[in-house]
Amino acid sequence: MPPLQAAPRTSALVMAVAFPHHAAQENPHPKPGEIAALIVQAETVNALAEVENIVVETAEKIFADLADAQTINSDKNGGWKAPLWDALTEAGLPLSWVPEACGGSGASLAEGFSVLGAAGRFALAVPLAETMLAGWLLSQAKITSPEGTMTVAPADPKDRLTLGADGTLSGRARGVPFARDAKHIAVLANGPLSANSSRVLSIALVEAAACRIEAGLNLGGDGSDTVTFNNVQPVAIKPAPNGFDHPTLMLMGAAARSLQIAGALESMLDISVRYAGERVAFEKKISKFQAVQHNLAKLAGESAAALAAATSAADTIAHCKIFNDAVFLEAASAKIRSSEAAEKGSAIAHQVHGAIGFTVEHILHRYSLRALAWRDDFGSESYWAVELGKMVAARGADELWPLVASR
């Protein structure tokens, strides 16, 4: 599977220049101009990788300074949220996927995905991912993103919102993350039936205050609200581009959640390994017990599998022009595998910690409960397993292996 980082592609280019017999170079005797072109291409990829690293390093520094799990766990009043969001906004991270022409930072998809992975490693409990997704959705219709927190609706693949002939939005969206904390909601809505009985999708920007929001919580204690649109007048609305549909939005959301889950699993593994090396039972550290070692190895395997699937999906989306079958396979598989890993990995991490891991005072639950909660957003693993099965069946048996092997 292709990695998210650009380094392996750079290595291939460097090898092609340094070793004329390498398979990456078809011409065994390149001309000076061809070598120069390859070097320039390698330098360009290196520059892009450095920019991506800078973006991630900036995010990680902000998270480490203002979103430390122990500090947040001790703060019962939520005083950490405003300084964290102000720092994220100042760095331009919430609107990473929004072009500069639409009021954003103009970062690449790969850079944004890397930020989401880092956010997962800190189990971030602010709507950073949701604002990034909302900005990305609005940018598809070239709608300028407003300042402040946003979320996206619908967040459940079975929900549909409709655009009436009068230009207002109606419908009900369940499980919308951080809806009551958001100032605006980016909406994908079905338009009225056209003359040929087809529906034109529209992308709209709506003020959250114009909707009825029923508060709800997910397993991690974060907002998972029901939003009702009752003839709501949007702030801005434009037709969705050709080829953009509900599955496209769900696949993008599924890839984002997969990266967050993978990040949370990485932190659960680190915390569990550290704890096992410190906790003493029967006069020796529990990391010396074979059963504990076996469980930690299983946890490492689940974390690695989730990370591989999530980064492969992110890399595919970052380098695709359209959301085709390859994107569907990668994103659906990533959501399925990372969700399974969240269930198994969380159980192992809590088992290693024993009773202390279940206490409110310990930070483990910040990661495990959010990883479990993120499984349900933008389609559960059961939903995507069924959809993936439908796609494979529709393509036929002869197309299955070529599709899998191509990844």
N, C-alpha and C positions, 0 to 999 in steps of 0.2 A: 504494500500500500504506500502511496506517496506521502512523505512527511509534510508537516505544515511549514517547517522552516525551509529557507531557500538554499541552505548550505550544500546539500547533496547535488543539486543542479550545478552549483558553482564548481564543485569538485570534478564533475564530469567534463565541464568546459576546460578546466585547468589540465586535466589528464589528456584531453584531446590535443592541447597545444604542446605539452611537454613530451608526450609519447606518440609519435606518428603512427605506430602500429595499433593504437587503442581503438576499440570498436566504435567509440563515439565519433571517430573521425573517418569518414568514408574515403577521402583522398589521402593516400599514403605520402604524397609529396606536395604539400600545400604551398601555394604561392605566398610571398611575403604579405600581400594585401589580405589574403584569407586569414593568415595568422593574426594580423593586426585586428581584423574584425572580430575574431574569437576573443582576443584579449579585451577589446572594448566591451564585448558582451559580458564577459566574466566580471569586469570591473563594475558594469551597470548592475548586475545581480548582487554583487557584494555590497554596493551602495544601498540597494533596496533592503538587503538583509540588515544592514547597520541601522537604517531608519526604523525598521520594524523592531529591532532590539531596543532602540531608544524609547519608542512608544511604550513597550512592555516594561522597561526599567522605570519609566516615569510612573506608570500605573502601580507597579509593585512598591515603589517608594511611598506613594500616597497611601496605599493600603497598609503598609507596615507602620507608618507614622500615625494614621488616623483611624484605622480599622482593625487594631489588634484585638484578637478574639477575647483575651482575658479582660482587657479594659472594657470592651463592650459588654461582656457578661456581667461585669460589676456595676455597670451604669444602668440603673433601673428607670431613669427618666428620659433616655434617648437623646441626651445632650450631645452625643458624638455625631449625630446624623447631619446637622447643618454644617459644621466645619468640614466634614468629609465631602459633602455634595458641593460645597463652595470650591474646594480644592480640585475636585474632579471637573467642575465646570470651567475653572480657570485654565486647566490643562487641555480643555477641549475634548475630553474623552466621551461624554454622553452623546455628542453628535459626531462621533468618529466616522460613521458611514455616510454622513451627509456631505455632498459636494460644497465647496466654498460658495458657489453661486446660489445655493439654497440655505446659506447661513451656517454651514457646518465646518468641520475641520478638514474634510477631504482626504481622510486616511483610507488606506486600502482595506479590502475585506480581510486579507490575511492579518493585517495589524489589529483590526477590530477583534478578530477571533482570538488572537493571542491575549488581548486584554481580558476577554471573557474567561479564558482559561485561568488567568491570574486571579480574576474575581472569584472564581470557584475555589481556588486554593485558600482564599480568605473567607469563604462562605459569606460573601457580601450581602447584607440585608437592606440594600437600597436599590431603587429601580434603575440601575445602570444598564443592565442587559435590555430591559424593557424600553428604555429611552433610546438606546441604540437601534433596536428593532423598529421602533416607531419612526425614528428619523429615516432609516433605510426604506421603510414602506412609503413614507411621504415623498422621498426623493425619486421613487419610481415614477411618480406623476409630476415631478418637478414642483412640488409644493414646498414652500419655505418652512423650515422647522422653527417653532417658537422656542424661547428660552424656558428653562425649568423642566421639571420632571414630566415624563410622558409614559404612556403604556399603549398597548396595541390590542385591538379587538377585531374579530373574535380570537380567542386563544384555545378554543376547543374545535376540533375539525368537524364536529356535527352541528355547530351553531352557524346560523346565517343571519345577517342583517340586510335590510332592504332599503333601497332608495325609492321614495315615492315620486309620483309625477310632479308634485309640488316642490321637490328638491329637499324634502326632509327625510330623516333617517328613522327607521323603526326596527324593533326587534329586541332580543334578549341575548346577552352574551354571558356565559357562566365561566367561573374560574379565571377571571381577568386579573393578572397579577398587579398588585399595588394600585388598583384603580382609585381607591379613596385617597391615596397619597399623590396622585398625578394631577397636574394642572390641565393637561390636554390628553386626548385619546386619538390615536391614528386608527382609522377604521377602513376595512375593506368590505364593501357592500355590493349586493346584487342590485342592478338597475331594473327598471321596468322591462317587460317583454317587448322586443322589437317586432317589426313586421314579419320577419322570418322565424318568429317564436324563439329567438335566442336572447340571452341576457348579457348586457354590457356591464362589466364590473367597474366600480368607481372607488377611488381612494379619497378619503375625506379627513379633515382635521376638525375635531370637535372639542369644545370646552367641557371638561369633566363636570363642572358645576351645572351644566344644562341637562345632565342625565340623572336618573335615579339609581343610586348605588347602594346595594345591600351588602353590608360588611360581612366578610368571611375570612377565615384563617386557614392556611395550609398546615402541614405537619410541623414545619419549621417556625410557625408563629408569624409568618409574613402574610400580607394581604392577598387573598384569593377571592375576589369579590364578584358579585353578580351585577351587571350593568344593564339597565333597561333604557332603551332609546324610544321615547314616545313623541314622535313627530319632532325630533330634534333638528334644529337648523344648524348646519355645519358652518364653521368659520371659513373654510375653503374646501372645494371639491373639484376633482378633475377625473376624467376617464383613466382607468388603468391601462398601461401599455399592452399591446397585442401579445398574447401568450402568457400574461400574468394572471394567475388564478388562485383559488383558495389553497390547493396543495402546495403551491410555491411558497406562500406565507407560512404554512405549517412546517414545511421542510426546513425553511430558514430558522424558524423557532426551535425545531427539534435539534438542529445542529448546534445552536447556541446553548440549549440546555444540556446537550451531551458533553460539550466542553466544560460547562460548569460542574457537572457531575464528576467528570474525570479529574478536574482540579480538586474538588472536595475529597475524592478518594486518595489523591496524592497526600493531602494533609492528614487524613485519617491514618494512612500508613506511617507517615513520619511520627505522628503523635504516639501511635501504638508501639512502634519500634523503640522510641525513646523511653516510654513508660516501662516496657518489658526489661529494658536495660537498667532501670532504677529500682523497680519493685523487688523486694526480697521476700521470699517465702521458703520455709524449711531450710533456712540458713544459706540460701543461694538465690541469685537473681533468677526471676522466672524465665528470662530469655535463655537460660541454660536447659530448661525442660524441653524435651523433644516435642511434646504435644503443642507447646506454645510456638516453638520454631516452625512446626508444620502449619499452624494457623497463620502465622505471619507470612510464610511463603505463599499460602493461598491468597491472602489479602494482597500481596505484591502482584500476584498473577492477575487478579481481578482488576487492580488499578492499571496495570500495563495494558490489559485487553481493552478497557474503556478508553484509555488515552490513545491507543493505536487507532481504534475505530473512530473516535471523535476528531482527531487531527486529520485523518484521511478524508473524512467527510468535509471538514473545513477547507482542506487543500483543494479538493475537487470543486467546491463551490467558488473558491477564490479564483480559480483558473478557468471557469466555464463561462460561456457566453449566454447560454440558455439553461434552464432547469430541465435537463433531459433524463433519460432512464438511468444514466450513470450517476447523476446527482441523487435521484430517487433511491437507488440501491445503496449508495454510501450513507446518505442522511438517515434513511429508515433503519439500516443496519446499525448505525451508530447509536440511535436512540434505543433500539432494542437491547444492544449489548451493554451500553452504559447503564441502562435501567436495571438490567439483571445484576450487573456488578455492584450497583448501589445497594441492592437488597442483600446480596451475599457479603459484600465488603463491610457494610454497617454492622451486620450481625457478628462478624469476626472481630471487628474493632471493639465492640462492646464486650464481647466474651473475653478478650485479652485484658481489658480493664477491670472486669468484674463489677462489683456493686458501685464503685466510685464513678464509673463511666456513665451511670444512669442518674447521677445527681445533677441538680440544676447548676451547682457551683462549678462543675467541670465543663471544659470547653468542647468536649467531644460531641455532645449533642448538637452543637451549632452546625457541625459538618454533616453528621449522619442524618439528622432530620431534614435538613435542606436537600441533601442528595436524594432522599426518598421522596420529598415533596415535588422536586423538579421532574420526577418521572411522569407525572400526570399532565404537565403543561405541554401544549401543542401536540397532543396525541400520546397516549400511553404506549408501552411496549406491545400490549395486546392489539391495540389498534393498528400499529405499524406492521406487526407480524401478519395480520390479515391482509393489509393492503399490499405488502410485499409478496405474499402468496398469490394474490390476484394478478399482480403484474407478471410474475413468473408463469402462471398458468396461461395468461393471455398471449405471451410471447411464444409459448410452446416449448417442448422438451429440448428440441434441437438448438434453441437459442440460449438456454440456461448456462451451459458451460462457457461459451464465448463471452457472455456478459460478465460472469464471475472472473474468468481468466484475464479479462481486459483491465481489471482493477489491480 
